[in-house]
Amino acid sequence: MSARSALAATRSAAASGWSRRASPRRSSSASRARAASTSAPSPSPRRRSRSSPIQKTDAEWQAQLDPDRYEVLRCAATEPPFSGELNYVHEDGKFLCGACGAELFRTDAKFDSGSGWPSFFQPVSAEAIEEEVDESHGMRRIEVRCAACDSHLGHVFPDGPHPTGQRYCINSLALDFEPDE
């Protein structure tokens, strides 16, 4: 089953593993207080004050991306584990942002974490990604976003292999793969 058909099959089932961030998160207590005071979470894409090199409207992103990719990249949804085709890619190459094409990871930093999502122990460069605190779903995690277009990629956890000890757990739908020639 492809990642897209798996997402289509599970989109309506809340317990299936499909998850969408309910509201914006910031690490400051004032921002958390503002978020807590709102009456209903918004399913719309997350807005950030930081300026990314690539600026597009939501309408432009929706026109460019298929619905499943839009949900993951712009609304911070999570695809079901073991549904992504890139989880099983091991040939030499690079992993690009599925929204803007920026190079984010390389195969030589990929490993099988058993989590069900493509996992890497480091990005291609520190400048390729941005990290921020994510306090959604009742837990505290570090979100990973594309530095070029501010798209949601996944999360990073401190349980990866040497040499970094990091596990960048990335949605397959957030990436494109380009094999080395």
SULURKA-V779080 format. One line per field, one symbol per residue. ss: DSSP state (H for helix, E for strand, - for the rest). phi: phi as a letter, one per 40 degrees, with the letter a starting at -180 (. if undefined). psi: psi as a letter, one per 30 degrees, with the letter a starting at -180 (. if undefined). Layout:
ss: ???
phi: ???
psi: ???
This chain:
ss: --HHHHHHHH---HHH--E---------HHHHHHHHH--------------------HHHHHHH--HHHHHHHHH--E------HHHH----EEEEE-----EEEEHHHEE------EEE-----HHHEEEEEE-HHH--EEEEEE-----EEEEEE---------EEEE-HHHEEEEE--
phi: .ccccccccbdccccchcbbccacbbcccccccccccccbccccdcbbccccdbbbcdccccccbcdccddccbbgcbcccgcccccbcbccibbbcccbgccbabdcbcaccgchbdbbcaccacccbbbacbbcfgbbbbcbbcccbgccbibbbcbccccbgbbccbccccbbbbccc
psi: kleeeeeeffefjegffkkkkellklfkeeeeeeeffkekkkgllkklfkklejklleeeeeeekleeeeeeefghlklkkgfkeffgkflkalklkfefgkkellefgkljfgfflkkkfllelffflkklkjglggljljkklkfeggkkeblklhglllffgkjjjkkeffllkjlk.
